[in-house]
Amino acid sequence: MTLPPPGPSSWDELYDDHARERLVGEPVKRVDAPERTPYERDRARVVHSASLRRLAAKTQVVGPQSDDFVRNRLTHSLEVAQVGRDVAHVLGCHPDVVETAALAHDLGHPPFGHNGERLLDDLAASCGGFEGNAQTLRLLTRLEAKSADADGRSLGLNLTRATLDACTKYPWTRADATEPVGYHSDGSAKQGRKFGVYDDDLPVFRWLRSGVPGRRRCVEAQVMDFADDVAYSVHDVEDGVVAGRIQLGWLESPEERAVVGETVREWYLPGVVDAALEEAFASLRTIGSWPETPYDGTRPALASLKNLTSDLIGRFCGSVQHATRAAYGSAPLVRHHADLVVPEGTATEVALLKGIAAHYVMRADDRLRLMERQRTLLAELVEALVEGPDELLEPAFRQDLAGLSGDAARLRVVVDQVASLTDGSAVDWHARLVRGGP
């Protein structure tokens, strides 16, 4: 069931003054059309941000320079935004809030994806660690240049409270985080704790979470998280098929399903039983676009593959939409008044697709060797910047060093600088600062 989106007056009632508030108030610009909402302005600020543009050159699963077809962090974020917006329309939460959170959800990722995140977390242990979601909040509220307070301190994009809350996937500190389990979508082990805010960003975090009990996530953040899960589970399989690393027909073999099932248990669903995985595969197998012949790279084969990805996304989103509506009825679901309902069968099917990509793509020996080289490169680059003169940093980060004292404070600024780099610029900086190249 699809609900018509509420009109402007309804949005004002569903998202009150508290939700629309910005850390620093802003006058309405005369160039703004009267119907332009605060959340449309939030979305525009993220779309025009330098951090979003940089995602085009950051690793999703494989490096963005390796193939013209595979996703990078930017194309992945655009796909997550589309999926999230569709789910939001049905549930009645503000589609611009969900879309902005989806566009922003990977802004904090460093070069080389989760592999780089893991390395930076190890190196930054003395200054509070590193986590991509906490770095996203730091970018949105401090590092991305747009707004400033009365003292001239950068406030990042100065987004509304509702949008920042929707961007907060893990609304807790490192100290309150649980121990990690499993693996990321790019094959790197989940070793660092998942959290959403560094200790020195707690003031703005407390502001955006004002009035929210405990660790509860708003429904818009839950929709963003689900859209992310759906997008990479489906699209990683699509990329693997096109790259020649996956043929879905292999899963007709019980032996192949068994080894994929072991990967699902090891990486994503530790307690899932064979019967549940077999049921999930049989259910996916009934989709009309499931391939009956090997993928051969022709246009008909590519069209069939695209139809499959579309059908899978529609299947997963429809399941969650119906389950959530069954639980909460037809009223618009906003902020902290509802939770997204993901049926167990849908969660298992999504995990099975992740396991297929993990088994056939992520565990390849060539990927593991590349990931080790990437970690070495980033470690050497951080060391060079920590020990070198301030002039090695870009002007904005040199300015952040002003007035700071202590090794931990300097390390945090260096980590901010390195995290801002794309894959290619990290390689170039390393060649210049470590290897002495041009």
N, C-alpha and C positions, 0 to 999 in steps of 0.2 A: 504494500500500500504506500503510495507516494502522497505526501501532504503538500499543499501549496505553501510556498514560503511566506512567512508572516510579512505584513506590510511594515512601513517605517514605524508607525505608532506601536505595533506589536513588538518590534525589535527593541524599542525604547522601554517597554514594559518588561520584556524578558531579560534584557541586559541593562541594568539600572545605572545610575550615576557612578556608583562604586565600581562597576565593571568597566565603565567607559573612562574612568579617571586615568590620567597620565602622571608620572612622577613629578613632572613640571608642567603646569598648565600652559596651553597654547591658544592664542586667539585664532578664531576662524579666519582663514585667508579669504580675501575678497574674490580671488580667482576660483575658489571652490564652488562647484555647483551646489545648490541648496540641498539636493538629495544625497550628496556624498556623505557616507557614514564614517565614523571614526575607524571602523574596521576596514573599510576600503582604503583609507589613508595608511593604516598599518600594512596592509598587503602591498601597496605601492612602494612603501619604504623598503621592504624586504626585496621586492623585485628589482629595485634600482640599486641595491647595495653591492659594494665591491665583493663582499664575502660570498654572495650568491654567484656572482660571475666566476669566481675562482673555482667553484665546484666543477666547472667544465673540464678542469685539468687535474682533478683529484680522483684517485682510484675508487671504484665501486667494488668489483671483484677482481678484475684484471686491470692493468694500467690503461689509461685512456689513449695512450699512443699505440697500443698493440693491435687495434682493430677498429675499423670505421663503424662496425655494427654494434659492438658491445656497449652497455651502459656506462656512463661515468656518473659521478655524484650529482651533477646537475640534471641530467636526463632522468635519473632515478627520482630525484626530488620532484620534478615536474609530474612524473607518473603517480607518485604518492599523493601529490596535491589533487590530481584529477580523481583518483579513487576516493580520497577523503571527502572531497566536495560532494560527490555523488551520495555517499553514505549520509553526510550531514543533511542534505536536502530531505531525505526520507525521514530522518529522526527529528528534524525541526530545529537543530542547533544552527548557529549562524555559519553559513558556508564560507564566508570570508575569514572568520576566525580560524576555522579548521584548515582552510587552504593556506593561510599565512603560517600556521604552525607546521604544516607539512613542508612548505617551501623552506622553512627555517631549520627543520629538525636535524639536518646534517651540517649546518654551517660551521660547527666547532670541530669537524673532523680535520686532522692534520694530514700532511702528505702520507701516502701509502695506506690510507684507510685505517682499519682496526689494527693492522700490524704496526703502523706508526703510533697509534694511540697507546698501545701496550708498551712500546719502548719509552715514550715520553712519560708515561705514568711511573715507570721504574726510575727514570732519571730525576723526576720531580718529587720524589718521596719526601725530601726535606722541606718542600714548600707547599705541601698539601696534595701532591699527586696531580694527575691529569686525567680528565674524563671528557669525552666529546660533547656530552650533553651539558655539563657544567661550563665548558668552553663556549657553547652556543649562547647560554645565558650571559656570559661575560661579554661576548660580541654584541649582543642585542642591547645591553645596558651600559656598556663602557667603551669597547674598542672600536666599534663601527661608528665613524664620525657622522653626526647629524645634529644633535642637540647638546646643550650644556646648561649647567645650573648657574646660579648667580655668582658663584665663585670661579666660574670658567671650567669646572670639572666636567669631562665628557659624560653624557648620559646615554650614549649609543643612539638608538633610533627613537627612544622615548615612546615606546609603544604603550597601548592601553593595558590595564591590569588583566582584562579577560584574555587578550592575545598572549601576553607573557605567560599567564597561567597555562594556557593551552600548549605553549611551547615547552612546558616543564614536564618532561617524561618521567623523571625521577625526583619528586619533590622532597628531598632530604639531603643531608650532608654526608660526607665520606664516613664520618664517625658512626652514622646511623645506618649505613649500607650493609647489606648481607654479603656473605661470601659468594663469589661467582661460580657458576656451573655451566659447562658446555662450551660451545664455540660460536664465534661470530660468523656472519654470512660469507666472509672472505676466507674462512678457514683458520683464522688465528684463534688461539685458545682464549677464553674469557678468564683472564687472570686478575685484572684490576676490578675493584668494586665499582658498581654502577651508582652514580649519584648525580645530583643536578645543580649543585652550587658549591663553590669554593668558600672557605671561611671568610676571606676578605670581600666577598660579594654578598654576605649575609644581610646587610641592611636593605638592599633592594629586594632580595628574596623575601624577607619578612614583610616588606611593603606589598609585594604582589600576592602573597599568600594571606593577607589580612582577612580574618574572619573564617578561614578554612581550617577545619579540624584535622590535626595529625597529618598523615601521609596521603590522604585522599586525593586522587587525581580528578580533575574536572572531566566531564564526558567528552569535551572537545579534544583533550589530550589523549583520551582513550581511543577516539576515532582516528586521530593521527597515527597512533601507535599501531593500530590494527591495519590501517591502510599501508603503512610501511612494511608490515609483515607480509601482507598479501602481495604487494608489488614485488618485493625481492624474491619471494618463494616462487612466483610464477615466472618472472622475467629472468632469473638466474637459470632456470631450466631452458627457457627459450634461447638465451645466449649460448648455453652449453650445446644445444642441438645444432644451432647454426655453425658453431665452431667445430663441429664434428666430434665432440667429446661425449655426447649423449645420444643414444637412440632409444626412444621410449619402448620400442619393441623388445629390448633386452629384458624388460621386466615381465615378459611372458614366462620367463624361466623362474621356477620356484627358488632355485639356488641364487639367482641374482636378487630376487626380492628379499631373500634371507640376509644377504650381506648388506644390502641397502638398509634393511631394518635394524641391523646392528649399529650402523652409523646414526640412524634416527635416535636410537636409545642413547648412544654415547654423546651426541651433540645437542639434542633438543628435548626428548621426552624419555627420561631415564626409566620410568615405570611402565611404559606402554608394552602391551603383550602382543604376541604374534597375531592372535586372532583379530585384534583391533586394526593392526596394520594391513592384514589381508582384506578386511572389510573395507578399509579406506581405499585400497588399490582397486578392489572390485567396483566400488562406487564411482571412482574417477574413470574407470574403464568404460562405464556406461555412457559417458559424455559423447555425443554424436560426432564431435570433431577430434576425438582421440585417434591418433594415426594408426592406420592398418598396414602401411608400408613404410620402409625406411625413408628418412629425409634425404633428398638428393640435391638440394640447392636450387631447384627450378622454381619459377614463379608460382606454379600451382602448389608446390610443396611449401613454399614460404607463406602463401596465402592461407593454406590449411593450418599452418603453425600459428599464424596470427589469430585465426578464428578460435583455435584452442585456448590461447592466452586470454582472449576476450571472454570466452565461455567460462573459464576457470575463475576469473575475477568476478564475473556476474554471479557465479555460483556461490562463492565465498561471501560476497557482500550481501546477496539476497538472503542467505542463511542467517547472518547476523542481524540484518534489518528486521526480519520476521521474528526472530527470537526476542529481540529487544522490545519490539512493539507488543509482542504477546505478554511480556512482563510488565510493561508500563502503560499500555493503552495508546491512545492517539494524540495525547498532548505533546507539544514541543518539549524536547529534552535538552536542557541547557545547564551549563556550569556544574554545580555540585549537587544536583537534584536527581541524578540517575547514573547508572553504570551500564556500559556496553555489555551485552550478553553474547558470548561466543560459544556455540554448542560444541560439545566434546568431539563429535564427529568431524566438524569443520576444522577444529584445532589439529586433529590427527591428520587430516588430508593436507593441510598446509605444512605440517611438520614432515610429512612423507615427501612432498615436493622439495623441501629444503634438503632432506636427506639424499635425494637423487642427485641434486647438484653437488652436495658435499662429497658424496662418494666418488663420483666420476670426474669432478673438476677440481675441488679444493684440495684433495689429497695427492694430487699429481706431484711427482718428485721435482719437476722443473719449477713449480710454484713454491715449494718449500725452500729450494735453494735461493730463489729470487727474494723471498721474504727475509732470509737471513742477511743478504747483502743490503737490503733496505734498512734493516735495524742498525747495521754497522755504520752506514752512511749518516743516519740521523744522530747516532751517538757521537760520532766524530764532529759533526756540525755543531751540536749543542756545546761540546767541550771547547771548540774554537771560539764561539761567541761568548761563553762565560769567561774565558781567560783573556780574550782580546779586548781592545779599546772600545769605548762606547760608539765610536764612529762606524763600527761595522754594522750597527743596527740601522734600520730605516728611521727617518726623522721622528715619526710618531712614537716609536718605541724608545728612541733616545730621550724624548721628552718625558716618557713614563718613568725613566730612571731618575729624573731630577727630584731631589729631596729624599730619595730612598737610601737606606743603609742596611748592610747585612747581606750575606751570601744568598739567603733564601729569597729575599726580595728581588735581587738581581736575577736569580734563576727563574723566577716567575715571569719576569719581563722577557727573558730570552726564550722561554717556552712559548709565550704569546707570539713572539716573532716567528719562531720556527713553525708553529702550528698554522700561521697565516699563509705559509708558502704552499704553492702547488707542487705536484710531484716533480715537474720539470724544473721549477725554480729551486727546489731543494737540491737537485742534482747539480745545477749550475753554481749555487752558493758553495756547495761542498767542493766542487772542482776549483773554485777561486780561493776559498779560505783554507782548505785543508791540503789540496794537491798543488796549490800555487799556480793554477791555470789562469787564462785570461778572464 
